[in-house]
Amino acid sequence: MTAAHHTKAGHSAAELGFMRSALALAERGLGAVWPNPAVGCVLVRDGQAIGRGWTQPGGRPHAETEALARAGAAAKGTSAYITLEPCSHHGRTPPCADALIRAGIARAVVACEDPDPRVSGAGIARLRAAGIAVEVGLCRAEARAQNQGFLQRVEAGRPLLTLKVASTLDGRIATHSGASRWITGETARAWGHSLRASHDAIMIGIGTALADDPLLTCRLPGLETRSPVRLIVDGRLRLPLTSRLVRSAAEVPTWLLVRPDAEPMRAQAYRACGLEVVKSPVTAAGTLDLPALCRVLAERGLTRILIEGGARLSAGLVRQRLIDRLEWFRAPRLIGGDGIPALAPFGIDTVDQAAGFVRIGVRRAGEDLVESYVRRE
């Protein structure tokens, strides 16, 4: 094979293709496998994939187990392309490293290491101790970006936060009267629902809940079961018991994020309707402490949270440098200065205090544009 058929790291184009196939399989699990990572695995013999697997809903079975089951006895002697280091500890399922060893694979190509203290190199070491050749790093950047929520939860103690905004060209999300349906078109709205399906939870502030009485579910055909956990930041328990969020709490998990001193009897009324009431620390000013709230949510297993408003909550998260990714849906309309802005005032004085983002993609969604950004480090 000529040099042109190899990647810079020395892997062939075919190997790169197998790992990208594993990454595509892993993508299927995003939003459905927390607190576990979304992993993909492809077993290859003589240039042919003979077993494929990805993390199943709820986080198990794991990708490697699924791929081995599909390959059966043919797994012996294969190369396994895996997007994250195989687990090496006994949890609710046996270690995947042991399953790969028992199956007799000859080689493992692992995209990136798992920083979970229960794994953290032990899975790779176990494979090597069993005589299996292990290579690490093919598509590492892509694999880390895909599982940023899981990795960030382990390494930094907080989930990945994606802010989704649907606005006019002048950054307005509603008219001065609060009318916002529909600023963006049908295609953009469908893409917004697919974002919901790929996140563990969706978060809004109480202002948005009161103004819109939303459902916050995924309503794309075939993905109705992929609705994320619904999070409502409602420090003082203002959400009406008659709201659609409360009335549907028995069908879709719903958490109310409140102050520690929230009124106990009213909190119990929400619990009786099927909501979880989650207490979060407050700041000296008496508002919910957003960094602490993120830690609370990470401790409860969430890895990926989609923020859909409102302006005050979004501004608070941006100001605290808690927004990791930004999906900005921009409609070719102008509402004017009396419209409601996408973000409330930050209170910054100079441009260099502004939150910075790097644009990584622009797509057309019908007449609208969707711009994707990551936080500038």
SULGIBEL-V573627 format. One record per residue. N is the residue number from 1. RES is the residue in one letter. SS is DSSP state (H for helix, E for strand, - for the rest). OMEGA is omega in degrees with one decimal (none if undefined). D_FIRST is the distance of its C-alpha to the first C-alpha in Angstrom with 2 decimals. Layout:
n	res	ss	omega	d_first
N	RES	SS	OMEGA	D_FIRST
N	RES	SS	OMEGA	D_FIRST
This chain:
n	res	ss	omega	d_first
1	M	-	-176.4	0.00
2	T	-	-179.8	3.81
3	A	H	-178.2	6.72
4	A	H	-178.7	8.12
5	H	H	-179.5	6.44
6	H	E	174.9	8.16
7	T	-	179.3	11.93
8	K	-	-178.2	14.31
9	A	-	178.5	15.02
10	G	-	177.8	11.58
11	H	-	-179.8	11.18
12	S	E	176.5	8.53
13	A	H	178.5	10.18
14	A	H	179.0	11.00
15	E	H	176.8	12.75
16	L	H	178.3	14.52
17	G	H	179.1	15.63
18	F	H	179.4	17.07
19	M	H	178.1	18.97
20	R	H	173.2	20.29
21	S	H	177.3	21.43
22	A	H	177.8	23.23
23	L	H	177.6	24.81
24	A	H	176.5	25.99
25	L	H	-179.8	27.56
26	A	H	-178.9	29.23
27	E	H	-178.3	30.72
28	R	-	-176.6	32.85
29	G	-	-175.9	34.80
30	L	-	179.9	35.84
31	G	-	-174.6	39.63
32	A	-	-171.5	40.15
33	V	-	-176.2	39.12
34	W	-	6.0	41.10
35	P	-	179.8	41.84
36	N	-	172.1	38.45
37	P	-	173.9	35.10
38	A	-	-173.0	33.07
39	V	-	173.8	29.95
40	G	E	-179.3	27.11
41	C	E	175.9	25.08
42	V	E	177.2	22.30
43	L	E	-171.2	21.63
44	V	E	172.5	18.30
45	R	E	177.1	17.65
46	D	-	176.1	14.72
47	G	-	-179.5	13.41
48	Q	E	175.7	17.00
49	A	E	-178.6	19.71
50	I	E	178.1	22.75
51	G	E	179.7	25.07
52	R	E	177.8	25.89
53	G	E	175.6	28.76
54	W	E	-178.4	30.53
55	T	-	-175.8	33.73
56	Q	-	-178.9	36.70
57	P	H	-176.3	39.88
58	G	H	175.5	42.03
59	G	H	179.0	39.13
60	R	-	-2.2	38.73
61	P	-	-179.8	37.16
62	H	-	-175.7	34.16
63	A	H	-177.0	30.66
64	E	H	179.1	29.35
65	T	H	179.4	32.38
66	E	H	-179.6	31.88
67	A	H	179.3	28.24
68	L	H	179.2	29.24
69	A	H	-179.6	32.18
70	R	H	-178.0	30.14
71	A	H	-178.1	27.64
72	G	H	-177.3	30.46
73	A	H	-179.4	29.78
74	A	H	179.7	26.18
75	A	H	-177.4	25.48
76	K	-	177.4	25.45
77	G	-	-177.6	22.14
78	T	-	167.7	20.45
79	S	E	-179.8	18.76
80	A	E	175.6	21.22
81	Y	E	-170.7	20.45
82	I	E	-173.5	23.86
83	T	-	178.3	25.19
84	L	-	180.0	27.92
85	E	-	179.0	28.64
86	P	-	-179.7	30.18
87	C	-	-176.9	33.94
88	S	-	-176.4	35.55
89	H	-	176.2	39.22
90	H	-	173.0	41.60
91	G	-	174.9	42.77
92	R	-	175.7	43.67
93	T	-	177.4	40.60
94	P	-	-178.3	39.20
95	P	-	177.7	36.30
96	C	H	177.7	32.89
97	A	H	178.9	31.39
98	D	H	179.9	33.62
99	A	H	178.9	32.66
100	L	H	178.8	28.93
101	I	H	-179.9	29.90
102	R	H	-179.2	32.19
103	A	H	176.4	29.59
104	G	-	177.2	27.38
105	I	-	-177.3	24.17
106	A	-	-170.8	21.68
107	R	E	175.4	20.14
108	A	E	174.3	21.28
109	V	E	-172.9	19.62
110	V	E	-177.3	22.70
111	A	-	-178.4	22.98
112	C	-	-179.8	26.28
113	E	-	176.1	29.16
114	D	-	-177.3	32.42
115	P	-	177.6	35.37
116	D	-	-177.4	37.93
117	P	-	179.0	39.97
118	R	-	-179.6	39.80
119	V	-	171.1	36.00
120	S	-	177.5	34.84
121	G	-	-177.3	32.25
122	A	H	178.5	34.01
123	G	H	178.4	31.68
124	I	H	-179.7	28.60
125	A	H	-179.3	30.72
126	R	H	177.6	31.85
127	L	H	-178.5	28.37
128	R	H	179.4	27.42
129	A	H	179.4	30.79
130	A	-	177.3	29.99
131	G	-	179.4	26.90
132	I	-	176.4	24.37
133	A	E	-177.7	21.42
134	V	E	173.4	21.89
135	E	E	-176.1	19.92
136	V	E	170.7	22.00
137	G	-	178.6	21.55
138	L	-	-178.3	18.81
139	C	-	-178.1	20.84
140	R	H	-177.1	23.90
141	A	H	179.5	25.76
142	E	H	-178.8	25.46
143	A	H	178.5	26.57
144	R	H	178.3	29.46
145	A	H	-179.4	30.56
146	Q	H	-177.9	30.59
147	N	-	-178.4	32.69
148	Q	H	-179.1	34.67
149	G	H	178.8	37.89
150	F	H	-177.4	37.39
151	L	H	-179.2	36.09
152	Q	H	177.3	38.95
153	R	H	-180.0	41.47
154	V	H	-171.4	40.43
155	E	H	-175.3	39.97
156	A	H	177.5	42.73
157	G	-	175.7	45.02
158	R	-	179.9	44.91
159	P	-	170.8	43.05
160	L	E	177.0	40.94
161	L	E	175.4	43.32
162	T	E	176.6	42.33
163	L	E	176.6	45.10
164	K	E	-179.9	45.24
165	V	E	171.5	47.63
166	A	E	-173.0	48.71
167	S	E	170.6	50.79
168	T	E	178.1	52.07
169	L	-	179.7	50.91
170	D	-	170.7	53.67
171	G	-	179.7	52.56
172	R	E	-178.9	55.27
173	I	E	178.2	54.81
174	A	E	174.3	58.25
175	T	-	-178.4	61.37
176	H	-	178.9	64.39
177	S	-	-179.5	65.74
178	G	-	179.9	62.63
179	A	-	-177.8	61.35
180	S	-	-177.5	57.54
181	R	-	-10.7	56.74
182	W	-	178.4	54.54
183	I	-	178.8	53.13
184	T	-	-176.2	49.59
185	G	-	-173.8	48.71
186	E	H	-179.9	47.66
187	T	H	179.6	43.88
188	A	H	-179.7	44.14
189	R	H	176.8	46.40
190	A	H	177.6	43.95
191	W	H	176.5	41.19
192	G	H	177.8	43.71
193	H	H	177.2	44.20
194	S	H	173.8	40.47
195	L	H	177.8	40.64
196	R	H	-177.2	43.43
197	A	H	-176.4	41.39
198	S	-	177.8	38.61
199	H	-	179.4	41.12
200	D	-	-173.7	43.19
201	A	E	176.1	46.37
202	I	E	-173.7	47.99
203	M	E	172.2	50.68
204	I	E	173.8	53.61
205	G	E	-178.0	56.82
206	I	H	178.7	60.24
207	G	H	177.3	61.07
208	T	H	179.3	58.36
209	A	H	-179.6	59.43
210	L	H	-175.4	63.03
211	A	H	-170.4	62.31
212	D	H	-173.6	59.82
213	D	-	-173.8	60.48
214	P	-	172.6	56.77
215	L	-	178.4	55.07
216	L	-	177.6	51.68
217	T	-	173.3	49.89
218	C	-	-175.5	46.67
219	R	-	173.6	47.86
220	L	-	178.6	44.69
221	P	-	-179.4	44.71
222	G	-	-179.2	42.90
223	L	-	-177.5	42.81
224	E	H	-179.8	46.52
225	T	H	-176.3	45.99
226	R	H	178.0	43.73
227	S	-	-178.0	46.64
228	P	-	170.2	46.39
229	V	E	-178.7	49.16
230	R	E	-178.6	51.71
231	L	E	178.0	52.97
232	I	E	177.7	56.18
233	V	E	-172.0	57.28
234	D	-	-172.6	61.02
235	G	-	-173.6	62.71
236	R	-	172.8	66.24
237	L	-	179.7	65.66
238	R	-	-176.4	66.44
239	L	-	-179.0	64.26
240	P	-	176.8	66.71
241	L	-	178.2	66.87
242	T	-	-176.8	67.00
243	S	-	179.2	63.65
244	R	H	177.8	60.82
245	L	H	179.3	58.72
246	V	H	-176.1	61.45
247	R	H	-178.2	62.26
248	S	-	-175.4	58.65
249	A	-	178.1	57.97
250	A	-	-179.1	58.33
251	E	-	-176.5	55.32
252	V	-	-179.4	53.05
253	P	-	-175.2	52.97
254	T	E	-179.6	54.89
255	W	E	175.8	55.55
256	L	E	-176.6	58.35
257	L	E	-166.9	57.70
258	V	E	174.8	61.13
259	R	E	178.5	63.16
260	P	-	-178.0	64.30
261	D	-	179.0	67.89
262	A	-	-173.8	67.25
263	E	-	-170.6	70.35
264	P	H	-177.4	70.08
265	M	H	178.9	71.92
266	R	H	176.6	69.85
267	A	H	179.4	66.64
268	Q	H	178.1	67.82
269	A	H	176.7	68.41
270	Y	H	179.3	64.74
271	R	H	179.4	63.71
272	A	H	178.2	66.02
273	C	-	176.7	64.11
274	G	-	179.1	60.79
275	L	-	168.5	59.46
276	E	E	177.3	58.31
277	V	E	-174.4	60.13
278	V	E	-178.7	58.00
279	K	E	-179.7	59.84
280	S	E	177.2	58.33
281	P	-	177.0	59.83
282	V	E	177.3	61.58
283	T	-	176.8	61.78
284	A	-	179.0	64.98
285	A	-	177.3	65.61
286	G	-	177.5	65.62
287	T	-	178.2	62.45
288	L	E	179.0	59.54
289	D	-	-172.2	57.32
290	L	H	175.5	53.95
291	P	H	178.3	51.74
292	A	H	177.5	53.72
293	L	H	177.9	53.36
294	C	H	178.3	49.56
295	R	H	178.0	49.77
296	V	H	-178.6	52.05
297	L	H	176.5	49.62
298	A	H	178.7	46.70
299	E	H	177.9	48.90
300	R	-	171.8	49.43
301	G	-	-177.2	45.69
302	L	-	-178.9	44.80
303	T	-	-175.6	41.42
304	R	E	-178.5	41.21
305	I	E	177.1	44.36
306	L	E	179.3	44.78
307	I	E	179.9	47.79
308	E	-	175.3	49.56
309	G	-	4.6	52.70
310	G	-	-171.7	55.26
311	A	H	-177.9	55.76
312	R	H	178.8	57.37
313	L	H	-179.3	54.90
314	S	H	179.8	51.92
315	A	H	179.8	53.55
316	G	H	-179.7	54.32
317	L	H	177.7	50.75
318	V	H	-178.9	49.36
319	R	H	-179.9	52.06
320	Q	-	-179.0	51.15
321	R	-	-179.4	47.43
322	L	-	178.7	46.62
323	I	-	-178.2	44.66
324	D	-	-179.0	40.91
325	R	E	-177.2	39.75
326	L	E	174.4	41.60
327	E	E	-173.3	41.31
328	W	E	177.8	43.77
329	F	E	-172.1	44.71
330	R	E	-179.5	46.58
331	A	E	-179.0	48.86
332	P	-	179.4	50.13
333	R	-	174.3	53.70
334	L	-	179.7	56.19
335	I	-	179.0	58.88
336	G	-	-172.8	60.46
337	G	-	178.5	61.68
338	D	-	175.1	63.90
339	G	-	-179.6	60.95
340	I	E	-178.1	59.63
341	P	E	179.4	56.79
342	A	-	-178.1	53.50
343	L	-	174.9	54.26
344	A	-	-179.8	57.64
345	P	-	178.2	58.66
346	F	-	-175.2	56.77
347	G	-	177.8	59.53
348	I	-	-174.6	57.32
349	D	-	-177.1	58.91
350	T	-	-176.6	56.13
351	V	H	-177.0	52.81
352	D	H	174.8	50.94
353	Q	H	-177.1	52.15
354	A	-	174.8	50.33
355	A	-	-176.3	47.51
356	G	-	178.7	44.20
357	F	E	178.0	41.19
358	V	E	178.9	37.80
359	R	E	-179.8	36.91
360	I	E	178.8	33.47
361	G	E	174.4	33.88
362	V	E	179.9	36.28
363	R	E	173.7	36.51
364	R	E	175.2	39.10
365	A	E	-172.5	41.12
366	G	-	178.2	43.39
367	E	-	-175.7	45.74
368	D	E	172.7	44.90
369	L	E	174.7	42.25
370	V	E	179.9	40.55
371	E	E	-179.7	39.53
372	S	E	-177.7	37.56
373	Y	E	167.9	38.13
374	V	E	-177.3	37.52
375	R	E	176.1	40.11
376	R	-	-178.1	39.85
377	E	-	none	39.84
